[in-house]
Amino acid sequence: MRSLRAVPSLLAGAVLLFAVAAPAVADDHDGFTIKDPRIVESSGLAASRAHPGVYWTHNDQDKGAFLYAVDSRTGKTVATITMTGVGAPRDVEAISVGSDGNIYVGDIGDNLNGTWKNVWVYKLPEPKKLTDQSVRATQYVVKYEDGPRDAEALMVHPKTGRVYIVSKNEDGGGLYESPEHMTASGTNVFKRVSDIDLWVTDGAFSPDGKQLALRGYFGGVWYAWQGDGKKPRREGRLSVPLQRQGESVTYTLDGTTLMYGTEGEQSEVKPVEAPGGGGGNGKSPSGDGSSADGGGEGLDGGLKTGVIAVGAVLLAVFGLKRLSRRGGGKQR
């Protein structure tokens, strides 16, 4: 273990590392601070389709099946949704709004990477009015074709409606695809369609469905989407801001900006210009628009070894939760 006297120099190195690759701040969209004192572990973020300027979020582990609608102009919660028909969620990690008018919630966390025989996806209609209310959700049982694993990223493709999950692993995860039509009466087996060379904490499709953005704690990668069942083409790095514990990302409705969220009280959501303006023109704000199917891009790629060392110190200094926290609750 390093001496605590080495912490300042490591932090200085971390600041220098991230200063070199400072994100391109978006001009068209403002960031905001989530002010609700109940929201201390914001683990997912999704732009509302029915209410522009509103973002849906949730706690990692909550005492109930709650979703929160946060107004980006004020940072205040304008509606609290209680999901019914799903029992007690175990480890909710992701949220996405589909073009079908439904909100999809991923109860997919498994910090021991194989403890749970199955996980769940919940689907509920996005409320037309932003008031505190209970909404009945449909619960889908999910298994992976190659066995249980931890995951924190769930995305719904805006054109096909297909649900995708990316597993989370320090050495890289996998992209999993749902059946064409999910069933609430049986088990939905997600098939692995691609390896992902990133320690993924969240992901999002661009509104036009042409791009997939995946983030980690210290970096991110964006891909050109090739279609259902096909391996996405890696395009370049994402400019991910330094945050306390970077857990979430979503595109704005116009696709020009990526909004990055973090856990913690009074957590900030930061806007960064999306690669190619979200239009898939092959250019990223970092200036790297080349295709790169192998490793070595992004802070979770070629710089992984150094960043993990720095990250360990950052996590300790900022008092973040253990990344391998044991999940609670009982299997259903």
C-alpha positions in Angstrom: 0.0 0.0 0.0 1.3 3.5 -0.8 2.1 5.9 2.0 -0.5 8.6 2.5 2.3 11.1 1.9 2.3 10.1 -1.7 -1.4 11.0 -2.2 -0.8 14.7 -3.1 1.6 13.8 -5.9 -0.7 11.2 -7.2 -3.6 13.6 -7.2 -1.5 16.2 -9.0 -0.7 13.6 -11.6 -4.3 12.8 -11.9 -5.2 16.4 -12.4 -2.5 16.8 -15.0 -3.6 13.6 -16.8 -7.2 14.8 -17.1 -6.2 18.4 -17.9 -4.3 17.2 -21.0 -7.5 15.6 -22.3 -10.0 18.3 -21.2 -13.5 17.7 -22.5 -15.0 20.0 -25.2 -17.8 21.7 -23.2 -21.0 21.9 -25.2 -22.4 25.3 -26.0 -26.0 24.4 -26.7 -26.9 22.7 -23.4 -26.2 23.6 -19.8 -25.2 21.2 -17.1 -27.1 21.1 -13.8 -26.9 19.9 -10.2 -29.3 17.3 -8.9 -30.7 19.0 -5.8 -33.0 16.4 -4.4 -31.5 15.1 -1.1 -33.0 11.7 -1.7 -30.9 11.2 -4.8 -27.5 10.3 -3.5 -26.6 7.4 -5.8 -27.7 8.5 -9.3 -26.6 5.5 -11.4 -28.6 6.1 -14.6 -29.6 9.1 -16.7 -32.0 9.3 -19.6 -33.4 12.3 -21.5 -37.2 12.4 -21.4 -38.8 12.3 -24.8 -42.2 13.6 -23.6 -40.8 16.4 -21.6 -37.8 18.2 -23.2 -35.3 19.4 -20.6 -36.3 16.8 -18.1 -34.0 13.9 -17.2 -35.0 10.6 -15.6 -32.7 9.1 -12.9 -32.8 6.7 -10.0 -30.7 5.6 -7.1 -28.4 2.6 -7.3 -30.1 1.0 -4.3 -33.3 2.6 -3.0 -35.9 1.8 -0.4 -38.5 1.3 -3.1 -39.0 1.2 -6.8 -38.6 4.9 -7.5 -37.8 7.0 -10.5 -37.1 10.7 -10.4 -37.8 13.3 -13.1 -35.3 16.2 -12.7 -35.8 19.5 -14.5 -32.4 20.5 -15.9 -33.2 24.2 -15.7 -33.5 24.1 -11.9 -32.0 20.8 -10.8 -35.2 20.1 -8.9 -37.3 16.9 -8.9 -40.6 17.6 -10.6 -42.1 14.1 -10.3 -41.4 10.9 -8.4 -42.7 7.7 -10.0 -43.2 4.6 -8.0 -43.1 1.5 -10.1 -45.7 -1.1 -9.2 -45.8 -4.8 -10.2 -42.1 -5.4 -9.9 -41.5 -6.3 -6.3 -38.5 -4.8 -4.6 -35.7 -3.9 -7.0 -32.3 -5.3 -6.1 -29.6 -3.2 -7.8 -31.0 -0.7 -10.3 -28.1 0.5 -12.5 -29.5 1.9 -15.8 -32.4 3.7 -17.4 -33.3 4.4 -21.1 -36.3 6.0 -22.8 -37.4 4.2 -25.9 -39.0 5.7 -29.0 -42.1 3.6 -28.2 -43.0 6.0 -25.4 -41.8 3.6 -22.6 -39.1 3.9 -20.0 -36.8 0.9 -19.6 -35.1 0.3 -16.2 -32.2 -2.1 -15.8 -32.2 -3.9 -12.4 -29.0 -5.6 -13.7 -26.3 -4.9 -11.0 -24.4 -8.0 -9.7 -21.3 -6.8 -7.9 -20.2 -10.4 -7.2 -20.3 -11.1 -11.0 -22.4 -14.2 -10.9 -24.4 -14.2 -7.7 -27.8 -13.8 -9.3 -29.2 -16.5 -11.6 -31.1 -13.8 -13.4 -31.6 -10.1 -13.5 -34.6 -7.9 -14.5 -35.7 -5.2 -17.0 -38.7 -3.2 -16.2 -40.8 -1.3 -18.8 -43.4 1.4 -18.0 -45.1 4.1 -20.0 -43.5 7.5 -19.7 -46.0 9.6 -17.8 -47.7 12.4 -19.9 -48.0 14.6 -16.8 -45.2 15.2 -14.4 -46.8 14.5 -11.0 -46.0 12.2 -8.2 -47.7 9.0 -9.1 -47.6 5.2 -9.2 -47.2 3.5 -12.6 -47.5 -0.2 -13.3 -44.5 -1.7 -15.0 -43.9 -4.9 -16.9 -41.1 -7.1 -15.5 -38.9 -9.1 -17.8 -36.6 -11.9 -16.5 -33.2 -11.7 -18.2 -30.4 -14.2 -18.5 -27.1 -14.1 -20.5 -26.3 -16.9 -22.9 -22.8 -17.3 -21.4 -23.8 -17.1 -17.7 -24.4 -14.5 -15.0 -22.4 -11.3 -14.9 -22.4 -7.8 -13.5 -23.7 -4.9 -15.7 -24.5 -1.2 -15.3 -25.4 -0.2 -18.9 -28.7 -0.7 -20.6 -29.7 0.9 -23.9 -32.8 0.8 -26.1 -32.2 1.3 -29.8 -34.4 4.2 -31.0 -35.2 2.5 -34.4 -35.6 -1.2 -33.7 -36.6 -1.0 -30.0 -34.1 -3.8 -29.2 -32.7 -3.8 -25.7 -29.0 -4.0 -25.2 -26.9 -4.5 -22.0 -23.1 -4.1 -21.6 -21.5 -6.1 -18.9 -19.0 -4.5 -16.5 -15.6 -5.9 -16.0 -12.2 -4.2 -15.3 -10.7 -6.1 -18.2 -13.6 -5.3 -20.6 -17.1 -6.5 -20.9 -19.5 -7.7 -23.6 -22.4 -6.3 -25.6 -25.6 -8.4 -25.2 -28.7 -8.2 -27.4 -32.3 -9.0 -26.3 -34.6 -11.3 -28.3 -36.5 -9.4 -31.0 -39.6 -9.6 -28.9 -39.2 -9.8 -25.1 -41.7 -11.9 -23.2 -43.0 -11.2 -19.7 -44.1 -14.9 -19.2 -40.7 -16.6 -19.6 -37.0 -16.0 -19.6 -35.3 -13.6 -22.1 -31.9 -14.8 -23.1 -29.6 -12.0 -24.2 -26.9 -13.1 -26.8 -23.4 -11.7 -26.8 -22.7 -9.9 -30.0 -19.4 -8.2 -29.3 -16.5 -7.8 -26.9 -16.2 -4.3 -25.4 -12.7 -3.1 -24.4 -13.9 -0.8 -21.6 -14.8 -0.9 -17.9 -18.4 0.2 -18.7 -20.6 2.1 -16.2 -23.3 3.3 -18.7 -24.1 3.7 -22.3 -26.5 5.4 -24.7 -27.6 5.4 -28.3 -27.7 8.6 -30.3 -31.3 9.7 -31.2 -30.8 8.7 -34.8 -29.5 5.3 -33.7 -26.2 5.6 -35.6 -23.9 5.9 -32.7 -23.4 4.0 -29.4 -21.6 5.9 -26.6 -20.1 3.9 -23.7 -18.5 5.4 -20.6 -16.4 4.2 -17.8 -15.1 5.8 -14.7 -12.2 7.6 -16.4 -13.0 7.5 -20.1 -15.2 6.4 -22.8 -15.5 5.1 -26.4 -18.0 5.7 -29.2 -19.0 3.3 -31.9 -20.7 3.4 -35.3 -23.8 1.2 -35.0 -23.8 -1.6 -37.7 -27.3 -3.0 -37.0 -28.9 -5.7 -34.9 -26.7 -8.7 -34.2 -23.6 -7.0 -35.6 -20.4 -5.9 -33.9 -20.4 -2.1 -33.7 -17.4 -0.4 -35.3 -15.2 1.4 -32.8 -14.6 5.0 -33.9 -12.7 6.9 -31.1 -12.5 8.3 -27.7 -15.1 10.2 -25.8 -14.1 13.3 -23.8 -15.4 12.2 -20.4 -15.2 14.8 -17.6 -13.5 13.9 -14.3 -16.3 13.2 -11.8 -16.6 11.8 -8.3 -17.9 8.4 -9.5 -18.9 8.6 -13.1 -22.0 6.4 -13.4 -24.2 7.7 -16.2 -24.5 9.1 -19.7 -27.3 10.1 -22.1 -27.6 12.0 -25.3 -29.7 15.2 -25.4 -32.8 14.9 -27.6 -31.1 16.7 -30.5 -28.1 14.4 -30.4 -25.5 17.2 -30.1 -24.5 16.7 -26.5 -23.7 13.9 -24.1 -24.8 14.5 -20.5 -22.5 12.8 -18.0 -23.7 12.1 -14.4 -22.2 10.9 -11.2 -23.1 9.5 -7.9 -23.1 11.5 -4.6 -25.1 14.2 -2.9 -25.8 17.3 -5.0 -24.3 15.5 -8.0 -23.4 17.4 -11.1 -24.5 16.5 -14.6 -22.0 17.8 -17.1 -22.5 18.5 -20.8 -19.9 17.6 -23.4 -20.1 18.0 -27.2 -21.1 14.6 -28.7 -18.8 13.2 -31.4 -19.8 14.4 -34.8 -22.7 16.3 -33.2 -24.5 13.0 -32.7 -24.9 12.8 -36.5 -22.4 10.1 -37.2 -20.0 12.1 -39.4 -16.9 10.2 -38.1 -15.3 13.0 -36.1 -14.9 13.1 -32.4 -14.3 16.2 -30.3 -11.0 14.8 -29.2 -9.9 15.0 -32.8 -9.6 11.2 -33.2 -12.1 10.1 -35.9 -10.2 7.1 -37.0 -11.6 3.6 -36.8 -9.9 1.5 -34.2 -11.2 -2.0 -33.4 -8.4 -2.9 -31.0 -7.5 -1.5 -27.6 -5.5 1.5 -26.8 -8.1 4.3 -27.1 -9.6 6.2 -24.3 -8.5 6.3 -20.7 -10.0 2.9 -20.1 -8.0 1.5 -23.1 -4.2 2.2 -23.5 -3.9 4.2 -20.3 -5.8 1.6 -18.2 -2.9 0.6 -16.1 -1.9 4.1 -15.0 -5.4 5.3 -14.6 -6.4 2.3 -12.4 -3.5 3.3 -10.0 -4.6 6.9 -10.0 -8.2 5.9 -9.7 -7.6 3.8 -6.6 -6.3 6.9 -4.9 -9.1 9.1 -6.2 -11.7 6.6 -5.0 -10.2 6.5 -1.5 -9.8 10.3 -1.3 -13.3 11.2 -2.4 -14.8 8.5 -0.2 -16.6 6.6 -2.9 -18.5 3.4 -2.3 -16.6 0.2 -2.8 -16.8 -0.8 -6.4 -17.2 -4.5 -5.5 -20.0 -3.9 -2.9 -22.0 -6.9 -2.0 -25.6 -6.7 -3.4 -28.5 -6.9 -1.0 -31.9 -8.4 -1.2 -33.3 -11.8 -2.0 -33.6 -13.5 -5.3 -37.0 -13.7 -6.7 
